[in-house]
């Protein structure tokens, strides 16, 4: 697996070639505000390394999953989302995934409905 796909929008955001409003970064993960927010807080949490989606992870990626969800927890605290929030990750075109670089959507700051569309 390559670390970077030169045609990938989020790889270009990781590299700083496309600007983003970053709220978190560490060795494995960065997080930035969604450009089209669907809630008062809408942050995307992504691995620095190019992975198309959650389904492409393997058992060897357990630490990366921990880093992604650990970042989500810290950002939720920073954003004051103690009333609740939602984490979504679309996998594949039929789910609605439009950027094929693994990302968690962290959404909060308003009441949510279920089921999603
Ligand atoms: P998905 O449809 O699950 O693949 O989510 C992709 C998300 O990326 C969407 O919510 C878009 O609004 C968001 N997005 C696309 N381009 C950018 C960008 N340049 N900066 C921040 N978010 C973006």
Backbone and ligand atoms as CSV (ligand in chain L), in Angstrom:
chain,resi,resn,atom,element,x,y,z
A,1,UNK,N,N,0.842,-1.191,0.000
A,1,UNK,CA,C,0.000,0.000,0.000
A,1,UNK,C,C,0.889,1.257,0.000
A,2,UNK,N,N,0.611,2.199,-0.924
A,2,UNK,CA,C,1.412,3.420,-0.942
A,2,UNK,C,C,0.917,4.378,0.138
A,3,UNK,N,N,1.799,5.247,0.597
A,3,UNK,CA,C,1.422,6.193,1.638
A,3,UNK,C,C,0.598,7.334,1.090
A,4,UNK,N,N,0.758,7.607,-0.199
A,4,UNK,CA,C,0.120,8.781,-0.764
A,4,UNK,C,C,-0.362,8.495,-2.176
A,5,UNK,N,N,-1.576,9.005,-2.486
A,5,UNK,CA,C,-2.102,8.938,-3.852
A,5,UNK,C,C,-2.094,10.369,-4.375
A,6,UNK,N,N,-1.289,10.658,-5.400
A,6,UNK,CA,C,-1.153,12.045,-5.856
A,6,UNK,C,C,-2.448,12.650,-6.375
A,7,UNK,N,N,-3.418,11.792,-6.735
A,7,UNK,CA,C,-4.693,12.301,-7.245
A,7,UNK,C,C,-5.750,12.456,-6.161
A,8,UNK,N,N,-5.378,12.154,-4.906
A,8,UNK,CA,C,-6.370,12.143,-3.822
A,8,UNK,C,C,-6.447,13.514,-3.144
A,9,UNK,N,N,-7.665,14.046,-3.073
A,9,UNK,CA,C,-7.885,15.359,-2.451
A,9,UNK,C,C,-7.379,15.391,-1.008
A,10,UNK,N,N,-7.712,14.362,-0.223
A,10,UNK,CA,C,-7.330,14.396,1.188
A,10,UNK,C,C,-5.832,14.180,1.366
A,11,UNK,N,N,-5.177,13.424,0.465
A,11,UNK,CA,C,-3.705,13.345,0.523
A,11,UNK,C,C,-3.094,14.733,0.290
A,12,UNK,N,N,-3.722,15.498,-0.577
A,12,UNK,CA,C,-3.215,16.853,-0.839
A,12,UNK,C,C,-3.462,17.769,0.359
A,13,UNK,N,N,-4.559,17.542,1.087
A,13,UNK,CA,C,-4.797,18.308,2.321
A,13,UNK,C,C,-3.763,17.911,3.372
A,14,UNK,N,N,-3.470,16.608,3.506
A,14,UNK,CA,C,-2.438,16.156,4.449
A,14,UNK,C,C,-1.114,16.851,4.142
A,15,UNK,N,N,-0.778,16.947,2.854
A,15,UNK,CA,C,0.506,17.527,2.444
A,15,UNK,C,C,0.516,19.050,2.559
A,16,UNK,N,N,-0.633,19.662,2.817
A,16,UNK,CA,C,-0.707,21.117,2.925
A,16,UNK,C,C,-0.812,21.810,1.575
A,17,UNK,N,N,-1.049,21.040,0.510
A,17,UNK,CA,C,-1.157,21.632,-0.830
A,17,UNK,C,C,-2.526,22.283,-1.035
A,18,UNK,N,N,-3.506,21.815,-0.275
A,18,UNK,CA,C,-4.843,22.413,-0.278
A,18,UNK,C,C,-5.122,22.833,1.159
A,19,UNK,N,N,-5.561,24.086,1.363
A,19,UNK,CA,C,-5.748,24.561,2.735
A,19,UNK,C,C,-6.904,23.856,3.449
A,20,UNK,N,N,-6.779,23.754,4.763
A,20,UNK,CA,C,-7.865,23.191,5.567
A,20,UNK,C,C,-7.830,23.856,6.929
A,21,UNK,N,N,-8.961,23.824,7.599
A,21,UNK,CA,C,-9.085,24.403,8.940
A,21,UNK,C,C,-8.848,23.266,9.944
A,22,UNK,N,N,-7.577,23.044,10.290
A,22,UNK,CA,C,-7.215,21.882,11.114
A,22,UNK,C,C,-7.558,22.112,12.574
A,23,UNK,N,N,-8.093,21.086,13.192
A,23,UNK,CA,C,-8.412,21.166,14.622
A,23,UNK,C,C,-7.586,20.167,15.425
A,24,UNK,N,N,-6.865,19.278,14.742
A,24,UNK,CA,C,-6.055,18.268,15.443
A,24,UNK,C,C,-5.045,17.703,14.460
A,25,UNK,N,N,-3.833,17.416,14.949
A,25,UNK,CA,C,-2.899,16.620,14.161
A,25,UNK,C,C,-1.938,15.902,15.070
A,26,UNK,N,N,-1.600,14.675,14.682
A,26,UNK,CA,C,-0.561,13.922,15.381
A,26,UNK,C,C,0.191,13.109,14.331
A,27,UNK,N,N,1.003,12.160,14.775
A,27,UNK,CA,C,1.863,11.443,13.830
A,27,UNK,C,C,1.078,10.671,12.778
A,28,UNK,N,N,-0.092,10.185,13.137
A,28,UNK,CA,C,-0.839,9.286,12.245
A,28,UNK,C,C,-2.074,9.909,11.627
A,29,UNK,N,N,-2.613,10.948,12.280
A,29,UNK,CA,C,-3.968,11.421,11.981
A,29,UNK,C,C,-3.983,12.943,11.871
A,30,UNK,N,N,-4.804,13.473,10.972
A,30,UNK,CA,C,-5.145,14.899,11.035
A,30,UNK,C,C,-6.673,15.011,11.034
A,31,UNK,N,N,-7.172,16.152,11.523
A,31,UNK,CA,C,-8.611,16.418,11.526
A,31,UNK,C,C,-8.821,17.877,11.141
A,32,UNK,N,N,-9.842,18.103,10.330
A,32,UNK,CA,C,-10.125,19.454,9.843
A,32,UNK,C,C,-11.628,19.607,9.627
A,33,UNK,N,N,-12.079,20.860,9.612
A,33,UNK,CA,C,-13.516,21.126,9.478
A,33,UNK,C,C,-13.977,20.847,8.044
A,34,UNK,N,N,-15.158,20.197,7.956
A,34,UNK,CA,C,-15.741,19.907,6.642
A,34,UNK,C,C,-16.070,21.220,5.939
A,35,UNK,N,N,-15.827,21.253,4.639
A,35,UNK,CA,C,-16.052,22.474,3.859
A,35,UNK,C,C,-17.545,22.758,3.674
A,36,UNK,N,N,-18.380,21.756,3.840
A,36,UNK,CA,C,-19.848,21.902,3.698
A,36,UNK,C,C,-20.505,21.313,4.945
A,37,UNK,N,N,-20.400,22.000,6.080
A,37,UNK,CA,C,-20.811,21.393,7.348
A,37,UNK,C,C,-22.297,21.060,7.399
A,38,UNK,N,N,-22.600,19.886,7.934
A,38,UNK,CA,C,-23.981,19.399,8.073
A,38,UNK,C,C,-24.480,19.528,9.517
A,39,UNK,N,N,-23.684,20.137,10.367
A,39,UNK,CA,C,-24.037,20.350,11.776
A,39,UNK,C,C,-23.107,21.452,12.287
A,40,UNK,N,N,-23.436,22.083,13.430
A,40,UNK,CA,C,-22.561,23.144,13.949
A,40,UNK,C,C,-21.105,22.690,14.103
A,41,UNK,N,N,-20.893,21.456,14.555
A,41,UNK,CA,C,-19.561,20.852,14.483
A,41,UNK,C,C,-19.601,19.758,13.428
A,42,UNK,N,N,-18.741,19.867,12.434
A,42,UNK,CA,C,-18.600,18.808,11.423
A,42,UNK,C,C,-17.116,18.742,11.067
A,43,UNK,N,N,-16.458,17.760,11.648
A,43,UNK,CA,C,-15.005,17.598,11.499
A,43,UNK,C,C,-14.739,16.265,10.821
A,44,UNK,N,N,-13.766,16.251,9.931
A,44,UNK,CA,C,-13.316,15.017,9.272
A,44,UNK,C,C,-11.995,14.591,9.887
A,45,UNK,N,N,-11.917,13.331,10.288
A,45,UNK,CA,C,-10.718,12.780,10.922
A,45,UNK,C,C,-10.160,11.735,9.977
A,46,UNK,N,N,-8.916,11.914,9.556
A,46,UNK,CA,C,-8.364,11.065,8.491
A,46,UNK,C,C,-6.965,10.594,8.851
A,47,UNK,N,N,-6.573,9.412,8.344
A,47,UNK,CA,C,-5.171,9.003,8.490
A,47,UNK,C,C,-4.294,9.804,7.533
A,48,UNK,N,N,-3.063,10.069,7.942
A,48,UNK,CA,C,-2.125,10.717,7.020
A,48,UNK,C,C,-1.852,9.821,5.810
A,49,UNK,N,N,-1.795,8.528,6.061
A,49,UNK,CA,C,-1.513,7.535,5.010
A,49,UNK,C,C,-2.758,7.317,4.161
A,50,UNK,N,N,-2.571,7.132,2.861
A,50,UNK,CA,C,-3.727,6.910,1.999
A,50,UNK,C,C,-4.296,5.509,2.196
A,51,UNK,N,N,-5.555,5.457,2.622
A,51,UNK,CA,C,-6.347,4.231,2.710
A,51,UNK,C,C,-7.706,4.614,2.160
A,52,UNK,N,N,-8.270,3.800,1.255
A,52,UNK,CA,C,-9.492,4.225,0.559
A,52,UNK,C,C,-10.687,4.330,1.497
A,53,UNK,N,N,-10.831,3.367,2.397
A,53,UNK,CA,C,-11.996,3.366,3.290
A,53,UNK,C,C,-11.749,2.382,4.428
A,54,UNK,N,N,-12.695,2.315,5.369
A,54,UNK,CA,C,-12.532,1.426,6.531
A,54,UNK,C,C,-12.360,-0.029,6.113
A,55,UNK,N,N,-13.013,-0.399,5.009
A,55,UNK,CA,C,-12.978,-1.798,4.565
A,55,UNK,C,C,-11.584,-2.206,4.110
A,56,UNK,N,N,-10.752,-1.242,3.778
A,56,UNK,CA,C,-9.388,-1.542,3.320
A,56,UNK,C,C,-8.403,-1.710,4.468
A,57,UNK,N,N,-8.847,-1.466,5.696
A,57,UNK,CA,C,-7.954,-1.686,6.834
A,57,UNK,C,C,-7.830,-3.185,7.107
A,58,UNK,N,N,-6.753,-3.555,7.786
A,58,UNK,CA,C,-6.525,-4.952,8.153
A,58,UNK,C,C,-6.312,-5.024,9.662
A,59,UNK,N,N,-6.152,-6.249,10.156
A,59,UNK,CA,C,-5.902,-6.421,11.589
A,59,UNK,C,C,-4.636,-5.666,12.019
A,60,UNK,N,N,-3.720,-5.458,11.095
A,60,UNK,CA,C,-2.475,-4.760,11.425
A,60,UNK,C,C,-2.704,-3.261,11.668
A,61,UNK,N,N,-3.908,-2.787,11.346
A,61,UNK,CA,C,-4.205,-1.355,11.486
A,61,UNK,C,C,-4.945,-1.019,12.781
A,62,UNK,N,N,-4.899,-1.928,13.760
A,62,UNK,CA,C,-5.624,-1.680,15.011
A,62,UNK,C,C,-5.167,-0.380,15.675
A,63,UNK,N,N,-3.880,-0.108,15.649
A,63,UNK,CA,C,-3.376,1.111,16.298
A,63,UNK,C,C,-3.903,2.358,15.585
A,64,UNK,N,N,-3.989,2.280,14.253
A,64,UNK,CA,C,-4.513,3.429,13.504
A,64,UNK,C,C,-5.975,3.694,13.874
A,65,UNK,N,N,-6.757,2.624,13.999
A,65,UNK,CA,C,-8.154,2.804,14.423
A,65,UNK,C,C,-8.217,3.470,15.793
A,66,UNK,N,N,-7.341,3.046,16.694
A,66,UNK,CA,C,-7.300,3.670,18.017
A,66,UNK,C,C,-6.978,5.145,17.923
A,67,UNK,N,N,-6.061,5.489,17.036
A,67,UNK,CA,C,-5.694,6.902,16.872
A,67,UNK,C,C,-6.845,7.715,16.305
A,68,UNK,N,N,-7.565,7.151,15.319
A,68,UNK,CA,C,-8.693,7.872,14.712
A,68,UNK,C,C,-9.785,8.133,15.750
A,69,UNK,N,N,-10.153,7.091,16.506
A,69,UNK,CA,C,-11.238,7.262,17.474
A,69,UNK,C,C,-10.781,8.042,18.706
A,70,UNK,N,N,-9.499,7.923,19.052
A,70,UNK,CA,C,-8.978,8.746,20.152
A,70,UNK,C,C,-9.025,10.226,19.792
A,71,UNK,N,N,-8.671,10.538,18.538
A,71,UNK,CA,C,-8.758,11.931,18.086
A,71,UNK,C,C,-10.202,12.405,18.124
A,72,UNK,N,N,-11.124,11.538,17.694
A,72,UNK,CA,C,-12.548,11.917,17.712
A,72,UNK,C,C,-12.991,12.263,19.130
A,73,UNK,N,N,-12.590,11.456,20.099
A,73,UNK,CA,C,-12.998,11.714,21.483
A,73,UNK,C,C,-12.443,13.057,21.962
A,74,UNK,N,N,-11.173,13.329,21.654
A,74,UNK,CA,C,-10.573,14.593,22.108
A,74,UNK,C,C,-11.246,15.794,21.438
A,75,UNK,N,N,-11.535,15.671,20.150
A,75,UNK,CA,C,-12.180,16.788,19.439
A,75,UNK,C,C,-13.585,17.004,19.996
A,76,UNK,N,N,-14.314,15.929,20.273
A,76,UNK,CA,C,-15.658,16.065,20.855
A,76,UNK,C,C,-15.578,16.814,22.185
A,77,UNK,N,N,-14.572,16.506,22.995
A,77,UNK,CA,C,-14.384,17.240,24.259
A,77,UNK,C,C,-14.087,18.713,23.971
A,78,UNK,N,N,-13.159,18.962,23.043
A,78,UNK,CA,C,-12.770,20.345,22.731
A,78,UNK,C,C,-13.957,21.156,22.206
A,79,UNK,N,N,-14.847,20.490,21.471
A,79,UNK,CA,C,-15.986,21.180,20.851
A,79,UNK,C,C,-17.186,21.282,21.788
A,80,UNK,N,N,-17.049,20.720,22.988
A,80,UNK,CA,C,-18.133,20.815,23.967
A,80,UNK,C,C,-19.348,19.980,23.614
A,81,UNK,N,N,-19.121,18.797,23.066
A,81,UNK,CA,C,-20.230,17.965,22.593
A,81,UNK,C,C,-20.689,16.961,23.653
A,82,UNK,N,N,-20.734,17.416,24.908
A,82,UNK,CA,C,-21.085,16.485,25.992
A,82,UNK,C,C,-22.528,15.996,25.898
A,83,UNK,N,N,-23.384,16.678,25.129
A,83,UNK,CA,C,-24.781,16.221,24.983
A,83,UNK,C,C,-24.901,15.078,23.989
A,84,UNK,N,N,-23.850,14.834,23.216
A,84,UNK,CA,C,-23.873,13.729,22.262
A,84,UNK,C,C,-23.378,14.161,20.897
A,85,UNK,N,N,-23.010,13.192,20.133
A,85,UNK,CA,C,-22.516,13.455,18.782
A,85,UNK,C,C,-22.601,12.169,17.979
A,86,UNK,N,N,-22.351,12.289,16.685
A,86,UNK,CA,C,-22.416,11.109,15.806
A,86,UNK,C,C,-21.099,10.977,15.059
A,87,UNK,N,N,-20.626,9.733,14.916
A,87,UNK,CA,C,-19.467,9.417,14.082
A,87,UNK,C,C,-19.976,8.550,12.934
A,88,UNK,N,N,-19.672,8.976,11.707
A,88,UNK,CA,C,-20.104,8.262,10.504
A,88,UNK,C,C,-18.894,8.051,9.616
A,89,UNK,N,N,-18.809,6.882,8.990
A,89,UNK,CA,C,-17.802,6.672,7.952
A,89,UNK,C,C,-18.461,5.950,6.785
A,90,UNK,N,N,-18.595,6.642,5.680
A,90,UNK,CA,C,-19.172,6.026,4.489
A,90,UNK,C,C,-18.138,5.101,3.846
A,91,UNK,N,N,-18.608,3.945,3.393
A,91,UNK,CA,C,-17.719,2.945,2.782
A,91,UNK,C,C,-18.293,2.580,1.418
A,92,UNK,N,N,-17.672,3.101,0.376
A,92,UNK,CA,C,-18.092,2.760,-0.979
A,92,UNK,C,C,-19.131,3.721,-1.535
A,93,UNK,N,N,-19.233,3.714,-2.859
A,93,UNK,CA,C,-20.084,4.682,-3.551
A,93,UNK,C,C,-21.547,4.585,-3.116
A,94,UNK,N,N,-22.067,3.368,-2.915
A,94,UNK,CA,C,-23.492,3.250,-2.582
A,94,UNK,C,C,-23.812,3.848,-1.216
A,95,UNK,N,N,-22.830,3.925,-0.341
A,95,UNK,CA,C,-23.049,4.524,0.982
A,95,UNK,C,C,-23.089,6.045,0.916
A,96,UNK,N,N,-22.641,6.600,-0.216
A,96,UNK,CA,C,-22.544,8.039,-0.338
A,96,UNK,C,C,-21.120,8.560,-0.237
A,97,UNK,N,N,-20.140,7.658,-0.113
A,97,UNK,CA,C,-18.751,8.120,-0.042
A,97,UNK,C,C,-18.387,8.853,-1.329
A,98,UNK,N,N,-17.813,10.024,-1.179
A,98,UNK,CA,C,-17.439,10.812,-2.357
A,98,UNK,C,C,-15.940,11.091,-2.422
A,99,UNK,N,N,-15.252,10.988,-1.292
A,99,UNK,CA,C,-13.785,11.130,-1.270
A,99,UNK,C,C,-13.231,9.794,-0.779
A,100,UNK,N,N,-12.432,9.158,-1.636
A,100,UNK,CA,C,-12.018,7.778,-1.352
A,100,UNK,C,C,-10.670,7.752,-0.630
A,101,UNK,N,N,-10.658,8.448,0.488
A,101,UNK,CA,C,-9.573,8.436,1.480
A,101,UNK,C,C,-10.301,8.344,2.819
A,102,UNK,N,N,-10.057,7.267,3.537
A,102,UNK,CA,C,-10.769,6.988,4.788
A,102,UNK,C,C,-10.954,8.238,5.644
A,103,UNK,N,N,-12.185,8.466,6.098
A,103,UNK,CA,C,-12.438,9.576,7.021
A,103,UNK,C,C,-13.609,9.247,7.921
A,104,UNK,N,N,-13.501,9.681,9.159
A,104,UNK,CA,C,-14.623,9.681,10.083
A,104,UNK,C,C,-15.226,11.073,10.042
A,105,UNK,N,N,-16.556,11.135,9.881
A,105,UNK,CA,C,-17.263,12.401,10.078
A,105,UNK,C,C,-17.615,12.472,11.569
A,106,UNK,N,N,-17.269,13.545,12.221
A,106,UNK,CA,C,-17.700,13.812,13.594
A,106,UNK,C,C,-18.686,14.967,13.526
A,107,UNK,N,N,-19.952,14.669,13.874
A,107,UNK,CA,C,-21.036,15.647,13.747
A,107,UNK,C,C,-21.657,15.882,15.111
A,108,UNK,N,N,-21.899,17.134,15.444
A,108,UNK,CA,C,-22.553,17.414,16.716
A,108,UNK,C,C,-22.984,18.856,16.802
A,109,UNK,N,N,-23.694,19.162,17.891
A,109,UNK,CA,C,-24.138,20.522,18.135
A,109,UNK,C,C,-25.585,20.762,17.758
A,110,UNK,N,N,-26.283,19.711,17.339
A,110,UNK,CA,C,-27.732,19.808,17.076
A,110,UNK,C,C,-28.332,18.413,17.285
A,111,UNK,N,N,-29.653,18.345,17.534
A,111,UNK,CA,C,-30.278,17.029,17.641
A,111,UNK,C,C,-30.188,16.290,16.302
A,112,UNK,N,N,-30.007,14.986,16.368
A,112,UNK,CA,C,-29.894,14.150,15.166
A,112,UNK,C,C,-31.145,13.278,15.043
A,113,UNK,N,N,-31.434,12.869,13.829
A,113,UNK,CA,C,-32.532,11.925,13.612
A,113,UNK,C,C,-31.968,10.591,13.144
A,114,UNK,N,N,-32.801,9.561,13.229
A,114,UNK,CA,C,-32.414,8.220,12.798
A,114,UNK,C,C,-33.619,7.569,12.156
A,115,UNK,N,N,-33.551,6.804,11.076
A,115,UNK,CA,C,-32.308,6.415,10.408
A,115,UNK,C,C,-31.797,7.492,9.458
A,116,UNK,N,N,-30.494,7.427,9.111
A,116,UNK,CA,C,-29.955,8.332,8.104
A,116,UNK,C,C,-30.522,7.962,6.744
A,117,UNK,N,N,-30.479,8.855,5.811
A,117,UNK,CA,C,-31.053,8.618,4.482
A,117,UNK,C,C,-30.202,7.693,3.649
L,1,LIG,P1,P,-17.960,11.472,2.012
L,1,LIG,O1,O,-19.082,11.919,1.103
L,1,LIG,O2,O,-18.377,10.627,3.162
L,1,LIG,O3,O,-16.841,10.861,1.205
L,1,LIG,O4,O,-17.395,12.795,2.689
L,1,LIG,C1,C,-16.515,13.668,2.041
L,1,LIG,C2,C,-16.621,14.989,2.744
L,1,LIG,O5,O,-15.524,15.779,2.350
L,1,LIG,C3,C,-17.884,15.798,2.419
L,1,LIG,O6,O,-18.630,16.015,3.608
L,1,LIG,C4,C,-17.343,17.091,1.823
L,1,LIG,O7,O,-18.088,18.230,2.194
L,1,LIG,C5,C,-15.940,17.127,2.388
L,1,LIG,N1,N,-14.959,17.892,1.622
L,1,LIG,C6,C,-14.757,17.855,0.286
L,1,LIG,N2,N,-13.744,18.672,-0.044
L,1,LIG,C7,C,-13.299,19.240,1.105
L,1,LIG,C8,C,-12.270,20.166,1.428
L,1,LIG,N3,N,-11.487,20.711,0.486
L,1,LIG,N4,N,-12.104,20.541,2.720
L,1,LIG,C9,C,-12.896,20.023,3.674
L,1,LIG,N5,N,-13.880,19.116,3.438
L,1,LIG,C10,C,-14.080,18.736,2.170
